[in-house]
């Protein structure tokens, strides 16, 4: 036990030496230094060992600013500045000024990648730890990237209590992805889908380290990922078992990967300039255990790191090239409530070895009538036979997965193929030769404007409610208010909690749900998913079925 405080003091000593002294002055970056995204100029600054670099790197259709580990065949990005900003063009520059690091993308366009400094910067350095720092006149660190982790922790870096890591979209796109790893104030490290309410039922991995005070998550020089509280190691979550080497260099990193799994990596650099990478630890070994790995109305299939997303019968992918976004209903279903015998409209499709991870809205007391009960219930989209109970679920379905070791069986309700659905009525042709035609044009125009005004009014109400709602919530992920708003409305819709949007006001919730669905489709980040104005009008009128919208933010 005595070795633990000694190791902690050693860690503190290493951090102090790394952060508060410039070390080798030959690698100090003086004021006025500049980088350019153009390949003909200097694009990065290296650390003394040459293992880390800070500067511009290619991303999507342009360049991003960040820090990366230089491997033999590729780059491993460990930090990105302003990660959700659009990529910059090839004429951008990054200048070290007294105000910090300024990104210039035009003659009069500039943006700081470092927070407002309390005192002027005099120099900078890219350290061997992977930390980029700014110094004052006394060589004291006044700003460092270690204070603003994105998806990775490096040796000596700490994830403070009530802070988060956010996964990247992919290995080639470091903008904010679909999952959040939260160092909670209760001492637990917990993983959630980003488009969730962050309730216990949304979590899919946790450290199980509740404590009376907040803990911090730290990666030590020996590759130990541990929780600290009151200057003591509370618990070690992971430990790299790779033997130490005297012929090269070992660099550890803990990354919350794009698939939502927290992993500990080890990079070894040999004296002959060869390098390699190993996974020392993984919080989960199965991607299908990650809630939200597949989007709404889709389920996860496969094992380990070979998981894939599939649509339920009667559903199609929202975006076939991004199957993780989920699926939408490919048939129109407006007849259930009008039918005297709903059982004639549908059939149930069995799914062996399936699990539905969301909460059911009802439980059928008798398993013998499980399927029949869902067929008769217009709210029911699927039932799950667990062996002990029969649980009923609404659409959209979340967190579904299929595995051979799952004993439960699901039954999905789909429309009969031979049922003909009345076609959407075609609007009459508008002729302008007569006064009646002119009146019809005005009526349609005013109707369209009224619909748009109505959506805008609801949007305004949502925005007002959301300002009140989010005032008591600490948000550590820096994203625009509009994205936070759309996520909140989407979460309320998914959770069946639309009442939060209107509080105690007396509203028609059927119409409210319809307008919310239309609004979510209209603000999709992908323009190809947004409906035509004519279809918006038809959906608001109730003459066109509205598929369940995907998350408005990819």
N, C-alpha and C positions, 0 to 999 in steps of 0.2 A: 504493500500500500504506500510505502514511503516513496516509491519511484514515481507515483503519479504527480505529486506536487513538483518533484524535480523536473519531470518532463514538461510540465506546464510552465515553470520558470524558464526552462530552456527555450520554449516556444516564444514566450514574451520577449526574451532577450534577442532572439533572431528577428522578430517583428520590429523591435525597436531599432536594431542596427540597420534593417532594410529600409525602414520608412523615414527615419529622421536624419540620415546622413547621406551625402551624395556619393560617397565611396570614390570610385575611380573618376577623377575629374575629366578624363579624356572622353567620357561618354555623357557628360553634361550637355544639354541642349541649350544654347544661349538665346536670350531674348532676340526677337526678330527672325528666328529660323522659320522655315516654311516648307510645306509638303505640297505636292500637286498630284491630282488624279491622272494627269497625262503621263503616258508611258515614257515619254522622252525626258522627264524630269524625275527628281527624287520623290518617291511615293511612300516611303516608310523610314522609320528609325529603328534600329536593332538594339537589343539588350547587349551587354558586354559579352555574354556567352554566345550570342547569335541564335539562341533557341526561341526567343520571342521577338515580335515586331509590332510596332504601332504605326498606323497610317491608313491609307486607302487600300481597299481590296475589292475585287469584282463581286457584284451581287445583282442578280436578275438582269435588268437592262441598263445598269449604270455601276456606281461605286458606293460603298458604305465606308464608314470610318470605324476602326476597331483595333483589337489586339488579337493576334493569332500565334499559335505554336507552330514552328516551322518543322514539319516532318520531312522525311526523305522524298515522298511522292506527292504530298498535298499539304494543305493548311488546315489547322484545327482552330476555328475562331473561338475565343474564350470570353470576349466582351465586345459589345457594339454600342456606339454612341447614337442617341436619338433613334433607336432601332425601328420605330414605326414611321419615321419620315420617309418620303420617297427617295430612291437612290439618286445620287447627284451625277451630273454629266462629267465629261472628260476635261472640262475647263475649270473645275473647282480647285480651290487652294485652302490649305489649313495653316494658319499663322499663329505663332506664339507671341502674344502681346501681354502688356501689363494686366489687361482684363481677363486673361486666360487664353484658351485655344479658340480661335475664331474661324469658323468655316465661311468662306466667301464663294458664292456661286454666280456672282455677277458684279457689275461696277458698284452697285449700291445695296446689294443683298448680302447680309452677313448674319450668322447665328452662332452663339456660343455653344460648345459641346461640354463646357464645364460650368457648374453652378456659379452664381455671382460670388466672387471672391471677397473675403473680408479685408484683404490687403493685397497690394500689387504683387504679381508674379515676376520673378527675376530670371528663373531658369526652369528646366524640366529634365526628366530622365525616364528612359524605358528600362526598368529594373529586371534582373534575372528571375525575379519571382513572378513576372508577368503583370506587375503593377506599374501603371504609368502615373507619374507624380509631377506636381508643380511645386516649386520651392519659392520661399520668400528670400529676402536679402540675408537672413541668418541661416540659410540652408535648412529651414524647417518646412516640412510638408504642409501645404495649405489646401491642397486638393489632390485626390487620388481616385483612380478607377475602382480600387478595392472597396470603396464605400458605396458603390452603385452596381452591384452584381446584376447580370441579366439572366443567364441560364446556367452559369458555371461558377464553382468555387475553386480557387487555386490554393496552394500551400500558404498558410499564414493569413488567409482571407476568412472573414467571419460573416455569417448570416445572422443578423441581430434579431432579437425577439420582435414579433409583429412585423417582420419583413418577409419578402417572398422572392422566389425564383420563378420565372415564367419561361416555359419551353419555347423553342423556336418553331417556326412553321416547318422547316426541313433543314437538312444539313447544308443546303445551298442558299437558304433564305432565313436570315437571323431575325426577322421581325417577329413580334409576339405571336405565339402559337396558341394551342388549344388547352393547355394544362397549367396549373399553378401548384407550386410546392410552397406551403406556408409554414414559417417558423412561428407557431401560435404562441400567444401570451400564456397559455396554460402549460407550456413546456412540451407540447407535442409537435412533431414535424408531420404534416398531413398533406396528401396530394388530392387535388380536386380537378374536375373539368372546369375550364374558365367560364363557360356559360352555364353555371349552376348557382344555387343559392348558398353554397358553401355550408350546407347542413351536414350533420353526421352521415345521413343516408347517401349523400353525394360523394363522400370520400371513398377512395379505393386502396389507399395505403396509409399507414400511420406508424410512427416510431413507438407509440405506447409509453411515453415518458411524461406522464402528468406530474406537475410539480407545483409547490406553493408559490414559486416566483418564476419569472421568465428565464428561459435558457437561451444560449447562443450556440449556433452550429459552426464548428471550426474543422478545418483540414490541417493536420499537423505535418511537419517535414518527413515523418516516418510513414505517411500514408494512412494515418488513423483519422477516420471521420467520426467526430465525437461531439457530445453536447456538454456545454460548460455552464456552471452556475456558481456564483460567489467564488470565482477563481479556482474552482475544483471541477474535475472531470466527473460528470454525473453518469454518463453511459457512453460506451463506444458503439457506434452503429455499424462500422465496417473497418476492416484492417487489410491492407494489401499484404499478401503472403509472398510476394516476389522477393527473392533474396537480394541483398545489397550487392553492388558491384564496385570493384575498384578500378575497372577499366573504362568506365563511362559515367553517364549521368542519368539519374532517375527523376522524372517529373510526374507528380500526381495531379489529377484534377477530378472533381466530382461534378458531373453534368446532369441536369434534368433534361433528358433527351426529348426530341420532337414527338416520340411515341408515348410520352407521359411517364416514363420509367426513369427513376433516379439511379445513376450508375457511377461507380468509382473506377477511373481509368489510370493506367500506368504507362507512361512513355519512357522507353529506355534508348539512350543515345550512346553508341559505342565509340571507341577511340578511332575506328576506321571510318567514321562519319555515317555508318549505317544506323538505322533506327527502326523501332517496332513499337507496337501498342498492344496492351492486354487489358481485358476487363477483369478487375480484381474483385468486384462485388456488384450485385444488381438487386435493387429492392424487390423487384418482381421478375419472374422468369417467363411469364406468359403475358403477351400483349392483350389477350382477350380479358384479362383481369382488370384492365384499365377502363374505368367507366368513362364513356364518351369517346373511346377509341373509334367507334362507329357512330354515326349521327342518328338522328331521329328516324324511326321506321326502318332501320336496318339492324342487322345482327352480326356479331363477330364469330368467325369460324376459323379453325386452325389452332396450331400449338406453337408455343415458344415465340420466336421472332418471325414466324411465317404466317401471321394472322391476316385475314382478308375480310372485307365488309361485303355483305350480301343483302339484297332487298327481300322483304317479305313478298309473298304472292300478291299480285295486284298493285305493286309499287314499282317505280322506276327511279334510278339514280337522279338526284338533282343535278349533278355534274359528273358524267361518266369518267372524266379525267381526274376528278377528286372524289373518289367514292366514299371517303370518310365523312363527307358533308351530309350523308344520309339520303333518304328516299322520299318521294312524294306519291300520293295516291294517283294511280293512272286511270281510275274510273270515277264517274260521277255518281254520287250517292246522296240523293235528295228525297228518295221515296220511302225511307223507313218509317218516318212518323206519319205518313199519309196512308200507309198500307194497313189493311185490316189484319193481315197475317204476315208479319215480317219474316217468318221462317221460310216463306216461299221465295224470298228475294236473295237469300244467301246460302252458302254452304260453309262448312268448317274444314280447314286443311290441317291435318295433324303434323306436329313437329316433334320427333323423338329427341331426347337428350337436350332439351332446351331450358334455359333459365331466363326469366324476365326480372331485371334488377330493380325496377321501380316498385312503388307501393301500389297494391290493388285498390280500386275504389269500392269493391264489394267482395264478400266471400259467400259462396254458395254452400248452404249447410249439407246438402245431399250431393255426393259426387255423381250419383246416377243421372242427375239432370244437369250436369255441368255444361255440356255442349248446347242442350236445348235452351238453358237459361240465357246463354249468350246470344243465341239466334233470336230470341224474343225481345232482347234488350237493345234498343237503338243506341244506347251509350256504350255498349260493349264492343270492343274490337278484337279481344283475344281472351282466352282463359288459360290458366296454368294449373295442371293437375300435379301437385307435389307428392301425392300419396297420402298425405294427411288432410289436405284441404283442396278446394277448388277456388282459385282466385280469379276475379274478373278485372280486366284492364281496359282503359280507354286508349284511343289513338290521341296523340302520337305515342308509340312505344319507345321506351328508352332502355339502354343498357342490356339488350338481349345478347345472348351468346349460346353457341352450340358446342358441346364437348361430349366425348364418349363416356366420361365418368359422371355426367349429370344424369340423375335418374328421373327427373321431372319431365313431363310431357305437356306441350302447349298445343292449343287449337286456335287457329287464326280464322276470323270470319271474313270471307270475301264474297263479292257479288256473283251471282250465277251468270255464266257467260251467255246463256240464251235469253236473259232478261233484256229487253230493249228499253233504253232510256229515252224519253222524249227529247228531241233535239232542242238546242237553245233557239228561241224564236229570233228570226232575223228582223232587224229594225226596218220599217218601211222606207222606201226611197224618198228622199226629201227633194221636192221640186220648188224652185224659187219663183215660178211664174205667177203664182197666186198669192193673195194675202194670207190664205190658210197655210200655204207652204212657209211663208215668212214667219208666221206665228209658231209653226212647228220648229223651225230653225232656232228661234229665240228660246223656245221652251227647252229644247235639247241643250242649247248652250248654257242657259241659266241653270238647268239641272246639273250639268257637268260642273259648273262653277260652284253650285251649292254643295255637291259631293266633295269637291276639293276643299271648300271652306270647312265642311264638317270634319274632314280628316285633319285639317290644320287646327281646328278648334280642339279636337281630341288630343292631338299632339301637344298643344299648349297646356292642356290640363295635365297630361302625363308629365310634361316638363316641370310644371309647378309642383305636382305631387312628388316627383322624383327629387327635386331640390330639398323638400322637407324630409323625404325618406332617407336620402343619402347623408343628411347632416350628422346622423349618429353613427355612421359607418366609416371606419378608417380605410382608405383605399391607398395602397402603396404602388399599384401599377399606374404609371402616368400615361393615360390615354384621354382623348378628347371627351367633353361632356356628352356629345351626341352619341358616341359609342357606348358610354356608360348607360345613357338613357335607353338606347335600343336594347342593350343587354338586359336591363331591368325589366322592360316591358315584355321582352321575349321570355325571360324567366318566369314572370307572373303568368303569362299565357301557358307555358309548358307545365307549370305547377298547378294549374286550375285555380289561380288566385287573382283573377281579374278584378275582384272586389277591391283590391288594394289600389287600383287605379282611380276609383271613384269614391272611395271611403263609404260614407253612409248615404250617398245620394241614391234616389230611386231611379234606376235605369233598366232598360230591357237588355238583359245580359246576352240574349241570343244575337241581337243586333250589335251589341258592343263587341262580342267575340268576332263577328263577321268583319267589323271595321278594323279591329286590331290585326286580324289576319291579312286584310288588304294592305293596311299600312306597313306591316312587316315585309310583305312582298315588294312594296314600292320603294323601300329603302335598302334593298339588297345591294351589297358592295359590288357584286358582279352585275354589270348592266344587262347582260344577256338573260338574267333571271327576272328582271322587272317586267310586269305585265304591260300590254298596250293600254292606252287610255280607254279605248272602247271596252276592253275586257274589265278594266277597273269599274266602269259604270255598271256593266252587267253583273259583276260580283257584288257591288253595293246594293243593286236592286234585288238580288237574290235569285236571278235567273241563270246564273252560272255558278257551278260548284267551285269552292275555294280549297285547293290542296293545303295541307299543313305546311306552313313556310319553314324553311331552314333558318339557322341562325343568320342574322343580318350581317355578321362580321365573321370573316373566315379566320 
